[in-house]
Amino acid sequence: MSRKIAIIGGGWYGCHIASSLMSLGFSVRLFEQNERLLHEASGNNQFRLHLGFHYPRHATTRIQSRDGFSRFIERYGDLSRPIDQNIYAVPRWTSLLDFDTYKLIMTSTGIPYKTIDRCGVDLREVEGMILTEERVILIERARHYFAAHLRHALSLSVKIDAVEQTDNFVLVNGERFDYLIDATWGHFTPVPLKTFFEPTLLLYFEGAPNLPAVTFVDGPLYSIYPTEEAGVYTLSSVPHTPLGRYASSAEACAARDAIDSEVINAKLRLMVDQACENVAYFRDHYRFLGPQISIKTKPIGGSDDRSCYVGRQGRIFSVMSGKIDTIFFATERILNMMEADGDGAAPEIPSSLLANIRTKAAQVGLDVG
Ligand SMILES: Cc1cc2nc3c(=O)[nH]c(=O)nc-3n(C[C@H](O)[C@H](O)[C@H](O)COP(=O)(O)OP(=O)(O)OC[C@H]3O[C@@H](n4cnc5c(N)ncnc54)[C@H](O)[C@@H]3O)c2cc1C
């Protein structure tokens, strides 16, 4: 019998889980409060398809990224594209790790890279650099893909305020479902981890179309990454991108909505000054275009855990998103937990092992008494 599943949240997680469950024959309804899909964090981020290079301090995140990267390309081949020159650099004075340790961690995780001595642009105070194959996610294509693919399952512009669950079903928007998947990144029900909400500010810049992606690791550093639009880049900074730390979604949304030009201009100065520490050409080659404002749900702790978790309370699953490349792990965990529910208690089945052994022994002429 096909199970009926409700999903709240039309970000990367909700869309991918909906699409996967539909392919398996589940009946799915996806509720999204905005008019379009991928409108919140999923449409406002650095659009990097991670391979693990950003996370030298967290093994599970690296492993999920490494595996999720190839699965993403296999499943969503034309929703990302390669980048001509994608550099990770370890700065001499400000990194928490030295270059050899950084490389050792990546090598031991089985993530491929190439060490380079120079890169054609003027990077200062850098201890070492590698070239990587990380890609850029094509967000508009992704939005179109899911809008078309999920069209019969979508309830857009519907905000879910409350749900009810019994032992046998969950009531969402007046309709009965076998299960509910909360893919709101913790904005509806709590995720299975200690987290906080962090409003964020990335900055968009215009530059020549062939400038490299440059990411400085590891620690309170920054990165410049291309977008799907030729010549448009994001600048993200570990110390300056966060705009506060809030315990509830409502407080974080209110802080996000209060961001004004004064805050953005102050952050712009700080982020450009930081970029100029290592990217000598930054002021001459990039022109500020505008802000990108979003909210991140972050685990508490300094290890930079960005792996994916799924929690469960009765018939409600709550998904703690990792990065976009880790969507696959959420679907698998949810399916495992649903399958483990089965159709009731397993019947008593007596073992036939001894009878089988005796039969085989007799067949080969053994007399074992
Ligand atoms: C600044 C920044 C940079 C990032 N850079 C990268 C990067 O380069 N690469 C990468 O892989 N990841 C990056 N991330 C992380 C990535 O954006 C998230 O992991 C991912 O988008 C989370 O997807 P999601 O579907 O869980 O959440 P979301 O995209 O936030 O989707 C949740 C959806 O739920 C909806 N919703 C919430 N409450 C309700 C309700 N009550 N009723 C109906 N709908 C509701 C929301 O409207 C939203 O559309 C970045 C994040 C930020 C903030």
The ligand as an ORCA input file, in Angstrom:
! r2SCAN-3c Opt
* xyz 0 1
  C      25.224     32.240      4.006
  C      25.102     30.772      3.691
  C      26.018     30.193      2.808
  C      25.909     28.832      2.516
  N      26.723     28.293      1.553
  C      26.532     27.023      1.148
  C      27.272     26.491      0.049
  O      28.038     27.192     -0.604
  N      27.064     25.172     -0.257
  C      26.198     24.373      0.425
  O      26.082     23.195      0.114
  N      25.465     24.879      1.451
  C      25.599     26.176      1.799
  N      24.838     26.685      2.818
  C      23.916     25.786      3.500
  C      22.687     25.525      2.642
  O      22.133     26.735      2.211
  C      21.671     24.727      3.483
  O      22.294     23.555      3.935
  C      20.450     24.315      2.692
  O      19.994     25.329      1.842
  C      19.350     23.942      3.663
  O      18.261     23.487      2.913
  P      16.900     23.175      3.638
  O      15.988     22.664      2.597
  O      17.163     22.332      4.832
  O      16.432     24.601      4.246
  P      15.804     25.890      3.526
  O      16.404     26.158      2.211
  O      15.862     26.980      4.539
  O      14.316     25.464      3.258
  C      13.355     25.397      4.289
  C      12.042     25.798      3.686
  O      11.006     25.615      4.660
  C      10.044     26.632      4.467
  N       9.266     26.753      5.683
  C       9.705     27.050      6.938
  N       8.689     27.023      7.829
  C       7.569     26.699      7.130
  C       6.207     26.506      7.495
  N       5.792     26.635      8.767
  N       5.297     26.180      6.531
  C       5.705     26.045      5.229
  N       6.993     26.211      4.827
  C       7.909     26.528      5.770
  C      10.884     27.866      4.155
  O      10.139     28.868      3.505
  C      11.996     27.275      3.279
  O      11.711     27.376      1.910
  C      24.905     28.049      3.131
  C      23.972     28.646      3.990
  C      24.054     30.000      4.244
  C      22.998     30.633      5.104
*
